[in-house]
Amino acid sequence: MKNAALLTSIRESSDQELKDRIKRLEEELFQNRLKRFTNQLENTNLIRSARREIARCRTILSARANGGETAQAKTSSEGEK
């Protein structure tokens, strides 16, 4: 259920928002890897979840670039439910 909400929010984002999100997640991933290396990271699952969210964002961006998916307006996705 949590992943579905995350995926919906990713799909509703514009291309620029997705690029900004990827940049933020990559910085977060770097910080978490650095903390893990110095044994300061308590929850190592943060690395895995950041990598997966980056992959989700990149997948949506590439699908939009290839024409497989279009950017959805926030109101249109609510009407489909």
C-alpha positions, 0 to 999 in steps of 0.5 A: 500500500505504501509503495502504491502511494509512492508510485502515484506521487512519482507519476503525478510529478513533472519531469523537472520535479523527478530530476530534482527528486533523483538529485536529492536521493542520490545525495542522500544515498551518498551520505548513507553510504558514507555513514555505513562505511564509518559505522554510523548508519543504524538502518542500512535499509535506507540505502536499498530504499533510496536506490529503488526510489531512484530506479522508479523515478528514472523508469518513469522519466525514460517511459515518458521520453519513449512515449510509453507514458505521459505526465498525468495531471493530479486531478485526472488520477483522482477521477479514475479511482 
